[in-house]
Amino acid sequence: MNYTSVADTAKKWEMPERTVRNYCAQNRIPGAFITGKTWNVPENAEKPERSNKRSNPP
């Protein structure tokens, strides 16, 4: 399996790197693991749903 960096994943998903790191730390990205201080994200990982997403927008 191939892995990408947090920076590459953040660009692909159009979100801040910090958010991707938080998703990794919260185990919301299956297969992501940390080596030292660097997260490795599977290339085929899907973007997790936001946990604070509104169900009925006003």
N, CA, C and O atoms as a GROMACS GRO file, in nm:
protein
  232
    1MET      N    1   0.085  -0.119   0.000
    1MET     CA    2   0.000   0.000   0.000
    1MET      C    3   0.089   0.124   0.000
    1MET      O    4   0.192   0.128   0.067
    2ASN      N    5   0.049   0.224  -0.075
    2ASN     CA    6   0.124   0.348  -0.082
    2ASN      C    7   0.065   0.451   0.014
    2ASN      O    8  -0.056   0.454   0.037
    3TYR      N    9   0.152   0.532   0.068
    3TYR     CA   10   0.110   0.633   0.166
    3TYR      C   11   0.152   0.772   0.119
    3TYR      O   12   0.250   0.787   0.046
    4THR      N   13   0.076   0.873   0.162
    4THR     CA   14   0.108   1.011   0.130
    4THR      C   15   0.127   1.090   0.258
    4THR      O   16   0.094   1.042   0.367
    5SER      N   17   0.179   1.209   0.245
    5SER     CA   18   0.200   1.295   0.361
    5SER      C   19   0.072   1.368   0.397
    5SER      O   20  -0.024   1.370   0.320
    6VAL      N   21   0.072   1.427   0.515
    6VAL     CA   22  -0.042   1.508   0.558
    6VAL      C   23  -0.060   1.626   0.464
    6VAL      O   24  -0.172   1.662   0.430
    7ALA      N   25   0.051   1.688   0.422
    7ALA     CA   26   0.043   1.804   0.332
    7ALA      C   27  -0.023   1.767   0.200
    7ALA      O   28  -0.110   1.840   0.152
    8ASP      N   29   0.015   1.654   0.141
    8ASP     CA   30  -0.044   1.611   0.015
    8ASP      C   31  -0.192   1.576   0.032
    8ASP      O   32  -0.274   1.608  -0.054
    9THR      N   33  -0.225   1.511   0.142
    9THR     CA   34  -0.364   1.474   0.169
    9THR      C   35  -0.448   1.599   0.190
    9THR      O   36  -0.561   1.607   0.141
   10ALA      N   37  -0.394   1.698   0.261
   10ALA     CA   38  -0.467   1.822   0.286
   10ALA      C   39  -0.497   1.895   0.154
   10ALA      O   40  -0.606   1.950   0.136
   11LYS      N   41  -0.401   1.896   0.063
   11LYS     CA   42  -0.424   1.960  -0.068
   11LYS      C   43  -0.533   1.885  -0.145
   11LYS      O   44  -0.621   1.946  -0.206
   12LYS      N   45  -0.525   1.753  -0.143
   12LYS     CA   46  -0.622   1.671  -0.216
   12LYS      C   47  -0.764   1.691  -0.162
   12LYS      O   48  -0.860   1.699  -0.239
   13TRP      N   49  -0.776   1.698  -0.031
   13TRP     CA   50  -0.908   1.712   0.034
   13TRP      C   51  -0.949   1.858   0.052
   13TRP      O   52  -1.059   1.884   0.099
   14GLU      N   53  -0.863   1.952   0.015
   14GLU     CA   54  -0.890   2.095   0.028
   14GLU      C   55  -0.927   2.134   0.170
   14GLU      O   56  -1.034   2.190   0.195
   15MET      N   57  -0.837   2.104   0.263
   15MET     CA   58  -0.856   2.138   0.403
   15MET      C   59  -0.720   2.164   0.467
   15MET      O   60  -0.617   2.126   0.411
   16PRO      N   61  -0.718   2.228   0.584
   16PRO     CA   62  -0.590   2.257   0.649
   16PRO      C   63  -0.518   2.129   0.693
   16PRO      O   64  -0.581   2.028   0.725
   17GLU      N   65  -0.386   2.135   0.694
   17GLU     CA   66  -0.304   2.022   0.738
   17GLU      C   67  -0.339   1.984   0.882
   17GLU      O   68  -0.341   1.866   0.918
   18ARG      N   69  -0.365   2.084   0.964
   18ARG     CA   70  -0.398   2.060   1.105
   18ARG      C   71  -0.521   1.970   1.118
   18ARG      O   72  -0.526   1.883   1.205
   19THR      N   73  -0.619   1.991   1.033
   19THR     CA   74  -0.741   1.910   1.036
   19THR      C   75  -0.710   1.765   1.001
   19THR      O   76  -0.762   1.673   1.064
   20VAL      N   77  -0.626   1.744   0.901
   20VAL     CA   78  -0.588   1.608   0.862
   20VAL      C   79  -0.513   1.541   0.977
   20VAL      O   80  -0.538   1.424   1.007
   21ARG      N   81  -0.422   1.613   1.042
   21ARG     CA   82  -0.350   1.557   1.157
   21ARG      C   83  -0.447   1.520   1.269
   21ARG      O   84  -0.432   1.415   1.332
   22ASN      N   85  -0.545   1.606   1.294
   22ASN     CA   86  -0.644   1.576   1.398
   22ASN      C   87  -0.724   1.451   1.362
   22ASN      O   88  -0.748   1.366   1.448
   23TYR      N   89  -0.764   1.438   1.236
   23TYR     CA   90  -0.836   1.318   1.193
   23TYR      C   91  -0.751   1.193   1.215
   23TYR      O   92  -0.802   1.090   1.258
   24CYS      N   93  -0.623   1.202   1.185
   24CYS     CA   94  -0.532   1.088   1.207
   24CYS      C   95  -0.525   1.054   1.356
   24CYS      O   96  -0.536   0.937   1.394
   25ALA      N   97  -0.506   1.154   1.438
   25ALA     CA   98  -0.493   1.133   1.583
   25ALA      C   99  -0.621   1.077   1.644
   25ALA      O  100  -0.616   1.005   1.744
   26GLN      N  101  -0.736   1.109   1.585
   26GLN     CA  102  -0.865   1.061   1.635
   26GLN      C  103  -0.906   0.928   1.571
   26GLN      O  104  -1.019   0.883   1.589
   27ASN      N  105  -0.814   0.866   1.496
   27ASN     CA  106  -0.840   0.739   1.428
   27ASN      C  107  -0.959   0.746   1.333
   27ASN      O  108  -1.033   0.649   1.319
   28ARG      N  109  -0.977   0.860   1.269
   28ARG     CA  110  -1.088   0.877   1.175
   28ARG      C  111  -1.046   0.846   1.031
   28ARG      O  112  -1.129   0.847   0.940
   29ILE      N  113  -0.915   0.818   1.012
   29ILE     CA  114  -0.866   0.779   0.881
   29ILE      C  115  -0.809   0.637   0.895
   29ILE      O  116  -0.698   0.620   0.946
   30PRO      N  117  -0.884   0.537   0.850
   30PRO     CA  118  -0.836   0.398   0.863
   30PRO      C  119  -0.704   0.377   0.791
   30PRO      O  120  -0.687   0.420   0.677
   31GLY      N  121  -0.610   0.312   0.858
   31GLY     CA  122  -0.482   0.280   0.797
   31GLY      C  123  -0.374   0.384   0.816
   31GLY      O  124  -0.258   0.361   0.782
   32ALA      N  125  -0.410   0.501   0.872
   32ALA     CA  126  -0.308   0.605   0.896
   32ALA      C  127  -0.225   0.567   1.018
   32ALA      O  128  -0.279   0.516   1.117
   33PHE      N  129  -0.095   0.591   1.010
   33PHE     CA  130  -0.008   0.562   1.124
   33PHE      C  131   0.100   0.668   1.133
   33PHE      O  132   0.129   0.739   1.036
   34ILE      N  133   0.159   0.678   1.251
   34ILE     CA  134   0.260   0.780   1.276
   34ILE      C  135   0.398   0.715   1.285
   34ILE      O  136   0.416   0.610   1.346
   35THR      N  137   0.495   0.780   1.223
   35THR     CA  138   0.634   0.738   1.230
   35THR      C  139   0.711   0.858   1.283
   35THR      O  140   0.728   0.957   1.212
   36GLY      N  141   0.757   0.850   1.407
   36GLY     CA  142   0.821   0.965   1.469
   36GLY      C  143   0.717   1.073   1.492
   36GLY      O  144   0.628   1.057   1.576
   37LYS      N  145   0.728   1.182   1.417
   37LYS     CA  146   0.629   1.290   1.426
   37LYS      C  147   0.553   1.307   1.295
   37LYS      O  148   0.482   1.406   1.277
   38THR      N  149   0.568   1.212   1.204
   38THR     CA  150   0.509   1.222   1.071
   38THR      C  151   0.397   1.121   1.053
   38THR      O  152   0.416   1.001   1.074
   39TRP      N  153   0.280   1.170   1.014
   39TRP     CA  154   0.167   1.082   0.984
   39TRP      C  155   0.178   1.033   0.841
   39TRP      O  156   0.214   1.109   0.751
   40ASN      N  157   0.147   0.905   0.821
   40ASN     CA  158   0.142   0.844   0.690
   40ASN      C  159  -0.004   0.809   0.662
   40ASN      O  160  -0.065   0.731   0.735
   41VAL      N  161  -0.058   0.866   0.555
   41VAL     CA  162  -0.199   0.849   0.521
   41VAL      C  163  -0.209   0.763   0.395
   41VAL      O  164  -0.143   0.794   0.295
   42PRO      N  165  -0.290   0.656   0.396
   42PRO     CA  166  -0.304   0.575   0.275
   42PRO      C  167  -0.352   0.660   0.156
   42PRO      O  168  -0.438   0.747   0.172
   43GLU      N  169  -0.296   0.634   0.040
   43GLU     CA  170  -0.332   0.710  -0.081
   43GLU      C  171  -0.481   0.701  -0.112
   43GLU      O  172  -0.541   0.797  -0.159
   44ASN      N  173  -0.541   0.584  -0.085
   44ASN     CA  174  -0.681   0.564  -0.121
   44ASN      C  175  -0.777   0.597  -0.006
   44ASN      O  176  -0.895   0.562  -0.013
   45ALA      N  177  -0.729   0.663   0.098
   45ALA     CA  178  -0.815   0.698   0.212
   45ALA      C  179  -0.922   0.798   0.167
   45ALA      O  180  -0.898   0.885   0.084
   46GLU      N  181  -1.041   0.781   0.224
   46GLU     CA  182  -1.150   0.872   0.192
   46GLU      C  183  -1.162   0.979   0.300
   46GLU      O  184  -1.135   0.954   0.417
   47LYS      N  185  -1.204   1.096   0.257
   47LYS     CA  186  -1.220   1.210   0.348
   47LYS      C  187  -1.331   1.180   0.449
   47LYS      O  188  -1.443   1.150   0.409
   48PRO      N  189  -1.301   1.189   0.580
   48PRO     CA  190  -1.404   1.164   0.681
   48PRO      C  191  -1.509   1.275   0.682
   48PRO      O  192  -1.480   1.390   0.647
   49GLU      N  193  -1.629   1.240   0.723
   49GLU     CA  194  -1.735   1.339   0.739
   49GLU      C  195  -1.701   1.427   0.859
   49GLU      O  196  -1.641   1.380   0.956
   50ARG      N  197  -1.741   1.552   0.853
   50ARG     CA  198  -1.721   1.642   0.966
   50ARG      C  199  -1.813   1.600   1.080
   50ARG      O  200  -1.929   1.568   1.058
   51SER      N  201  -1.760   1.599   1.202
   51SER     CA  202  -1.841   1.558   1.316
   51SER      C  203  -1.936   1.668   1.360
   51SER      O  204  -2.037   1.639   1.426
   52ASN      N  205  -1.908   1.793   1.327
   52ASN     CA  206  -1.993   1.904   1.369
   52ASN      C  207  -2.082   1.953   1.254
   52ASN      O  208  -2.133   2.065   1.258
   53LYS      N  209  -2.100   1.870   1.154
   53LYS     CA  210  -2.181   1.906   1.038
   53LYS      C  211  -2.328   1.917   1.080
   53LYS      O  212  -2.379   1.832   1.152
   54ARG      N  213  -2.394   2.022   1.033
   54ARG     CA  214  -2.536   2.041   1.065
   54ARG      C  215  -2.620   1.945   0.984
   54ARG      O  216  -2.595   1.921   0.866
   55SER      N  217  -2.720   1.889   1.050
   55SER     CA  218  -2.809   1.798   0.978
   55SER      C  219  -2.921   1.874   0.906
   55SER      O  220  -2.964   1.834   0.798
   56ASN      N  221  -2.969   1.984   0.966
   56ASN     CA  222  -3.073   2.067   0.906
   56ASN      C  223  -3.029   2.212   0.903
   56ASN      O  224  -3.049   2.286   0.999
   57PRO      N  225  -2.968   2.255   0.793
   57PRO     CA  226  -2.925   2.396   0.787
   57PRO      C  227  -3.044   2.491   0.795
   57PRO      O  228  -3.152   2.459   0.745
   58PRO      N  229  -3.026   2.606   0.857
   58PRO     CA  230  -3.137   2.702   0.871
   58PRO      C  231  -3.180   2.762   0.740
   58PRO      O  232  -3.272   2.843   0.736
   0.00000   0.00000   0.00000
